[in-house]
Amino acid sequence: MLDPSIKEFFDQRKEAWLKKNISADMASDQVAEVELACANSFSLAEWLPNAAKRAGQISISTHPCTFSHPSARKNKNGYVSSVIANVASEADGYLRSGNVKAAPDALGNAAALDVYKFLNLTLKDGVTLLEHIQVDSPAAKLLLDIPTATYQELKEGFLAMANSADGEIITSSKIKQVYFPVDEGYHQLSILTNSGLVFELRQRIDNIRFGEEVKAKREFKKSNQYSEQGYSEIYDITTIGYGGTKPQNISVLNNQNGGKAHLLSSVPPALKIREVRFPVRDFFDESLNYWVFKDLFNDLHEVMKIELGGNISRQKLLTAIENRIKALVLKIMDAVYLLREASIEQYRESSGLPAAQVVWLCADKAGEREASDLWLDEIIHDIARWLNNGYGKALGDKQILLGNEEFAEIKKLIGQWVAENKEFLR
């Protein structure tokens, strides 16, 4: 009894042959004659010897030379040797020959394509017919046991398709070659394409993009319906063509895929430009620029130069100074709000920021800011210190020298204002 895949192989060819050779105006006896001829042509006794003779017209190759150049198949020295890479699979994390179960490719006469398909049929045990023949399995011996040819004749004929070069290995000048440094010299390498990987990639991409499940989920999205499972999209795919209008001149797999393969984007990742950099040691030193505050420091300086007298009372002057300091603190808080948003991605526990600044600047510390004021005194002190230093740097020789008393007064003003408006620093 034939394996289901082998039976299906012959049934399909019989059906195609009959469809081509039977016309509607044929008499019943003519139809019967054609059907008998079809049965004979596709019987194992007749088809297998014929296929074994034609098998050598195609050479199986995991790395066809024609992907480098369509005319690389033959040169003055003869046919370029077929390369069959038998590489064991290993869990080494590499995308390479052996680690991907890809269909074998082949080069040669398209008239023998049916033999290639026949030998690559996967039987119900999960092993290809070619592999069965290579190891002389009972299934292979049973299939090739026919009266019109010996098992050995059929085996040698079929294995001619999978034989690598015997004796001299022939390459082509049209294949890309490199000199790879080895010890004190160089080793010449011919760069070949693993076509099985190329078209396995295409198949997987097409399944992701055009599979029936994906189509159904896209319809759900289009009609705004709920689905428990999502689907993936792959963007920036480039399609490359091999062989132009004659993909069959490149390889069997290339012809089966219409000469088209997919390339995934390999451009460097688009890095997000950080307009705000979260500090790692001290907010005031790393995130604030004195010169950005220069206009506000100048305003404060102009108010501090005003002398008491006339309509200018001490209370009015203190209020004006307090307003200028508030403006400086609010501008500092503009930077704080930006950093809180940036902290979500940029803050690391290994940061060298003081503990009070971590609570003040990190978005995920909002609860601590609300629950306690322990961090607040340190922040107020640091703000007062920075404003004192900033005023001196911004005004230079024009500054009014501020001593400890003025520093304490600035700190007191900030503390009073914060006590009445805690939400600004929180």
Secondary structure in CASP SS format (residue, H / E / C, confidence):
PFRMAT SS
TARGET T0000
AUTHOR 0000-0000-0000
METHOD secondary structure of the structure
MODEL  1
M C 1.00
L C 1.00
D C 1.00
P H 1.00
S H 1.00
I H 1.00
K H 1.00
E H 1.00
F H 1.00
F H 1.00
D H 1.00
Q H 1.00
R H 1.00
K H 1.00
E H 1.00
A H 1.00
W H 1.00
L H 1.00
K H 1.00
K H 1.00
N H 1.00
I C 1.00
S C 1.00
A C 1.00
D C 1.00
M C 1.00
A C 1.00
S H 1.00
D H 1.00
Q H 1.00
V H 1.00
A H 1.00
E H 1.00
V H 1.00
E H 1.00
L H 1.00
A H 1.00
C H 1.00
A H 1.00
N H 1.00
S H 1.00
F C 1.00
S C 1.00
L H 1.00
A H 1.00
E H 1.00
W H 1.00
L H 1.00
P H 1.00
N H 1.00
A H 1.00
A H 1.00
K H 1.00
R H 1.00
A H 1.00
G H 1.00
Q H 1.00
I E 1.00
S E 1.00
I E 1.00
S E 1.00
T C 1.00
H C 1.00
P C 1.00
C H 1.00
T H 1.00
F H 1.00
S C 1.00
H C 1.00
P C 1.00
S C 1.00
A C 1.00
R C 1.00
K E 1.00
N E 1.00
K C 1.00
N C 1.00
G E 1.00
Y E 1.00
V C 1.00
S C 1.00
S C 1.00
V C 1.00
I C 1.00
A C 1.00
N C 1.00
V C 1.00
A C 1.00
S C 1.00
E C 1.00
A C 1.00
D C 1.00
G C 1.00
Y C 1.00
L C 1.00
R C 1.00
S E 1.00
G C 1.00
N C 1.00
V E 1.00
K C 1.00
A C 1.00
A C 1.00
P C 1.00
D E 1.00
A E 1.00
L E 1.00
G E 1.00
N C 1.00
A H 1.00
A H 1.00
A H 1.00
L H 1.00
D H 1.00
V H 1.00
Y H 1.00
K H 1.00
F H 1.00
L H 1.00
N C 1.00
L C 1.00
T E 1.00
L C 1.00
K C 1.00
D C 1.00
G C 1.00
V C 1.00
T E 1.00
L H 1.00
L H 1.00
E H 1.00
H H 1.00
I H 1.00
Q H 1.00
V C 1.00
D C 1.00
S C 1.00
P H 1.00
A H 1.00
A H 1.00
K H 1.00
L H 1.00
L H 1.00
L C 1.00
D C 1.00
I E 1.00
P C 1.00
T C 1.00
A E 1.00
T C 1.00
Y H 1.00
Q H 1.00
E H 1.00
L H 1.00
K H 1.00
E H 1.00
G H 1.00
F H 1.00
L H 1.00
A C 1.00
M C 1.00
A C 1.00
N C 1.00
S C 1.00
A C 1.00
D C 1.00
G C 1.00
E C 1.00
I C 1.00
I C 1.00
T C 1.00
S C 1.00
S C 1.00
K C 1.00
I C 1.00
K C 1.00
Q E 1.00
V E 1.00
Y E 1.00
F E 1.00
P E 1.00
V E 1.00
D C 1.00
E C 1.00
G E 1.00
Y E 1.00
H E 1.00
Q E 1.00
L E 1.00
S E 1.00
I C 1.00
L C 1.00
T C 1.00
N C 1.00
S H 1.00
G H 1.00
L H 1.00
V H 1.00
F H 1.00
E H 1.00
L H 1.00
R H 1.00
Q H 1.00
R H 1.00
I H 1.00
D H 1.00
N H 1.00
I H 1.00
R H 1.00
F H 1.00
G C 1.00
E H 1.00
E H 1.00
V H 1.00
K H 1.00
A H 1.00
K H 1.00
R H 1.00
E H 1.00
F H 1.00
K H 1.00
K H 1.00
S C 1.00
N C 1.00
Q C 1.00
Y C 1.00
S C 1.00
E C 1.00
Q C 1.00
G C 1.00
Y C 1.00
S C 1.00
E C 1.00
I C 1.00
Y C 1.00
D C 1.00
I C 1.00
T E 1.00
T E 1.00
I E 1.00
G E 1.00
Y C 1.00
G C 1.00
G C 1.00
T C 1.00
K C 1.00
P H 1.00
Q H 1.00
N H 1.00
I C 1.00
S C 1.00
V H 1.00
L H 1.00
N H 1.00
N H 1.00
Q H 1.00
N C 1.00
G C 1.00
G C 1.00
K E 1.00
A E 1.00
H E 1.00
L E 1.00
L C 1.00
S C 1.00
S C 1.00
V C 1.00
P C 1.00
P C 1.00
A C 1.00
L C 1.00
K C 1.00
I C 1.00
R C 1.00
E C 1.00
V C 1.00
R C 1.00
F C 1.00
P C 1.00
V C 1.00
R C 1.00
D C 1.00
F H 1.00
F H 1.00
D H 1.00
E H 1.00
S C 1.00
L C 1.00
N C 1.00
Y H 1.00
W H 1.00
V H 1.00
F H 1.00
K H 1.00
D H 1.00
L H 1.00
F H 1.00
N H 1.00
D H 1.00
L H 1.00
H H 1.00
E H 1.00
V H 1.00
M H 1.00
K C 1.00
I C 1.00
E C 1.00
L C 1.00
G E 1.00
G C 1.00
N C 1.00
I E 1.00
S C 1.00
R H 1.00
Q H 1.00
K H 1.00
L H 1.00
L H 1.00
T H 1.00
A H 1.00
I H 1.00
E H 1.00
N H 1.00
R H 1.00
I H 1.00
K H 1.00
A H 1.00
L H 1.00
V H 1.00
L H 1.00
K H 1.00
I H 1.00
M H 1.00
D H 1.00
A H 1.00
V H 1.00
Y H 1.00
L H 1.00
L H 1.00
R H 1.00
E H 1.00
A H 1.00
S H 1.00
I H 1.00
E H 1.00
Q H 1.00
Y C 1.00
R C 1.00
E C 1.00
S C 1.00
S C 1.00
G C 1.00
L C 1.00
P C 1.00
A H 1.00
A H 1.00
Q H 1.00
V H 1.00
V H 1.00
W H 1.00
L H 1.00
C C 1.00
A H 1.00
D H 1.00
K H 1.00
A H 1.00
G H 1.00
E H 1.00
R H 1.00
E H 1.00
A H 1.00
S C 1.00
D C 1.00
L H 1.00
W H 1.00
L H 1.00
D H 1.00
E H 1.00
I H 1.00
I H 1.00
H H 1.00
D H 1.00
I H 1.00
A H 1.00
R H 1.00
W H 1.00
L H 1.00
N H 1.00
N H 1.00
G H 1.00
Y H 1.00
G H 1.00
K H 1.00
A H 1.00
L H 1.00
G H 1.00
D H 1.00
K H 1.00
Q C 1.00
I C 1.00
L C 1.00
L C 1.00
G C 1.00
N H 1.00
E H 1.00
E H 1.00
F H 1.00
A H 1.00
E H 1.00
I H 1.00
K H 1.00
K H 1.00
L H 1.00
I H 1.00
G H 1.00
Q H 1.00
W H 1.00
V H 1.00
A H 1.00
E H 1.00
N C 1.00
K H 1.00
E H 1.00
F H 1.00
L C 1.00
R C 1.00
END
